[in-house]
Amino acid sequence: MRIAALTTDLTGPVRDLMTTGEPWVRPRDPSDYWLAAALFADTCPVALADNGTVIGAAIGFRSQTHPVDVYVQDVIVHPDHRRQGIAAELIGHVRTVASAAGSKRIYLTSEPANSAAHASWLALGFTNRRGDYRDQQTGVEVVADFKGPGKDRAVYDLNLA
Ligand SMILES: CC(C)(COP(=O)(O)OP(=O)(O)OC[C@H]1O[C@@H](n2cnc3c(N)ncnc32)[C@H](O)[C@@H]1OP(=O)(O)O)[C@@H](O)C(=O)NCCC(=O)NCCS
């Protein structure tokens, strides 16, 4: 397995891979992945198996408004390849790029019931940002309306040294 920056020829396979993330991750419009490959590929690492198959991906952006922040929108690892440290490698790549660019924080969100994501982010050194309430089933801190009205999210921060 190796990690590479997203390229336009990999956007189709990355979008296909996103379908394996339901219900937590859903494929976005193809042009969204083109945008990522064309404009901010260095924060969009892809995990490639030895045979070239795309088995993991993360879509991140360095904020133009707050360049100290890198936001990671989606992280996906193919179900057959989970618990092999691939998400750790993807986030590690984003972390290296973010630090080199002078950013001070990586943050991401997941849905409050996504326990695998919650466990992953904590294991990778993120902290669950204090929210407006705790999810009753998982105990995860949740920020109300974080992504707009009715779009409550658990938010995770990783401060960079
Ligand atoms: C969340 C996700 C990206 C994790 O990817 P992954 O490659 O399996 O994660 P890693 O192997 O790097 O795991 C790192 C650590 O996180 C924790 N972890 C990961 N998945 C876990 C799970 N299902 N349950 C408990 N802990 C888990 C473990 O501590 C793990 O280390 P370990 O395997 O040595 O114990 C993957 O489960 C996935 O693609 N889920 C569907 C899409 C999704 O929900 N994305 C997140 C929302 S954007």
The ligand as a Tripos MOL2 file, in Angstrom:
@<TRIPOS>MOLECULE
LIG
   48    50     1     0     0
SMALL
NO_CHARGES

@<TRIPOS>ATOM
      1 C1        -13.6100    5.4640   10.2000 C.3       1 LIG1
      2 C2        -12.6800    4.7540    9.2070 C.3       1 LIG1
      3 C3        -12.2270    5.7880    8.1760 C.3       1 LIG1
      4 C4        -11.4480    4.2040    9.9600 C.3       1 LIG1
      5 O1        -10.5460    3.6840    8.9950 O.3       1 LIG1
      6 P1         -9.4850    2.5180    9.3330 P.3       1 LIG1
      7 O2         -8.4670    2.4890    8.2690 O.co2     1 LIG1
      8 O3        -10.2060    1.2520    9.6260 O.co2     1 LIG1
      9 O4         -8.8060    3.0580   10.6890 O.3       1 LIG1
     10 P2         -7.3810    2.6220   11.2560 P.3       1 LIG1
     11 O5         -7.1120    1.2010   10.8880 O.co2     1 LIG1
     12 O6         -6.3650    3.6390   10.8430 O.co2     1 LIG1
     13 O7         -7.6630    2.6830   12.8200 O.3       1 LIG1
     14 C5         -6.8910    3.4530   13.7020 C.3       1 LIG1
     15 C6         -7.4200    3.1910   15.0940 C.3       1 LIG1
     16 O8         -8.7410    3.7270   15.2300 O.3       1 LIG1
     17 C7         -9.5200    2.8680   16.0770 C.3       1 LIG1
     18 N1        -10.6050    2.2580   15.2980 N.ar      1 LIG1
     19 C8        -10.7660    2.2640   13.9550 C.ar      1 LIG1
     20 N2        -11.9180    1.6440   13.6090 N.ar      1 LIG1
     21 C9        -12.4850    1.2340   14.7640 C.ar      1 LIG1
     22 C10       -13.6830    0.5220   15.0590 C.ar      1 LIG1
     23 N3        -14.5240    0.1010   14.0880 N.pl3     1 LIG1
     24 N4        -13.9540    0.2670   16.3570 N.ar      1 LIG1
     25 C11       -13.1280    0.6570   17.3390 C.ar      1 LIG1
     26 N5        -11.9530    1.3250   17.1280 N.ar      1 LIG1
     27 C12       -11.6510    1.6070   15.8460 C.ar      1 LIG1
     28 C13        -8.5680    1.7940   16.5800 C.3       1 LIG1
     29 O9         -7.9570    2.2690   17.7770 O.3       1 LIG1
     30 C14        -7.5580    1.7380   15.4500 C.3       1 LIG1
     31 O10        -6.3230    1.1980   15.8570 O.3       1 LIG1
     32 P3         -6.1690   -0.4150   16.0060 P.3       1 LIG1
     33 O11        -6.7860   -1.0470   14.8040 O.co2     1 LIG1
     34 O12        -4.6720   -0.6080   16.0990 O.co2     1 LIG1
     35 O13        -6.8860   -0.7890   17.2590 O.co2     1 LIG1
     36 C15       -13.4020    3.5510    8.5250 C.3       1 LIG1
     37 O14       -14.0390    2.7740    9.5050 O.3       1 LIG1
     38 C16       -14.4310    3.9490    7.4790 C.2       1 LIG1
     39 O15       -14.1070    4.1520    6.2970 O.2       1 LIG1
     40 N6        -15.7290    4.0770    7.8820 N.am      1 LIG1
     41 C17       -16.7910    4.4190    6.9580 C.3       1 LIG1
     42 C18       -16.7200    5.8960    6.5290 C.3       1 LIG1
     43 C19       -16.7090    6.8160    7.7370 C.2       1 LIG1
     44 O16       -17.4750    6.6600    8.6740 O.2       1 LIG1
     45 N7        -15.8180    7.8490    7.6810 N.am      1 LIG1
     46 C20       -15.7280    8.8160    8.7670 C.3       1 LIG1
     47 C21       -16.6970    9.9230    8.6370 C.3       1 LIG1
     48 S1        -16.0490   11.1920    7.5560 S.3       1 LIG1
@<TRIPOS>BOND
     1     1     2 1
     2     2     3 1
     3     2     4 1
     4     2    36 1
     5     4     5 1
     6     5     6 1
     7     6     7 2
     8     6     8 1
     9     6     9 1
    10     9    10 1
    11    10    11 2
    12    10    12 1
    13    10    13 1
    14    13    14 1
    15    14    15 1
    16    15    16 1
    17    15    30 1
    18    16    17 1
    19    17    18 1
    20    17    28 1
    21    18    19 ar
    22    18    27 ar
    23    19    20 ar
    24    20    21 ar
    25    21    22 ar
    26    21    27 ar
    27    22    23 1
    28    22    24 ar
    29    24    25 ar
    30    25    26 ar
    31    26    27 ar
    32    28    29 1
    33    28    30 1
    34    30    31 1
    35    31    32 1
    36    32    33 2
    37    32    34 1
    38    32    35 1
    39    36    37 1
    40    36    38 1
    41    38    39 2
    42    38    40 1
    43    40    41 1
    44    41    42 1
    45    42    43 1
    46    43    44 2
    47    43    45 1
    48    45    46 1
    49    46    47 1
    50    47    48 1
@<TRIPOS>SUBSTRUCTURE
     1 LIG1         1 GROUP 0 **** ****
